[in-house]
């Protein structure tokens, strides 16, 4: 098996980790976190800022 088969999905999961956490933790600004995560992945500093935002953001309390 090629290492690319294992590394590519792992890289994608790591790249979108802030977005995945925002959705799993039901954050209010999860779509904004997704939008910020795409360009922020190119910079470790910005990526860490978006990751922090995903952990510390307010929960979405809207009832369906």
ChimeraX attribute file (.defattr): number of C-alpha atoms within 10 A of each C-alpha:
attribute: neighborCount
match mode: 1-to-1
recipient: residues
	/A:1	5
	/A:2	6
	/A:3	7
	/A:4	10
	/A:5	9
	/A:6	10
	/A:7	11
	/A:8	11
	/A:9	11
	/A:10	11
	/A:11	12
	/A:12	10
	/A:13	13
	/A:14	13
	/A:15	17
	/A:16	19
	/A:17	19
	/A:18	26
	/A:19	26
	/A:20	18
	/A:21	17
	/A:22	27
	/A:23	17
	/A:24	11
	/A:25	17
	/A:26	16
	/A:27	22
	/A:28	17
	/A:29	17
	/A:30	24
	/A:31	13
	/A:32	13
	/A:33	24
	/A:34	20
	/A:35	12
	/A:36	17
	/A:37	22
	/A:38	13
	/A:39	11
	/A:40	20
	/A:41	18
	/A:42	11
	/A:43	10
	/A:44	10
	/A:45	11
	/A:46	15
	/A:47	21
	/A:48	15
	/A:49	15
	/A:50	23
	/A:51	21
	/A:52	12
	/A:53	19
	/A:54	27
	/A:55	14
	/A:56	12
	/A:57	16
	/A:58	15
	/A:59	15
	/A:60	12
	/A:61	9
	/A:62	6
	/A:63	4
	/A:64	3
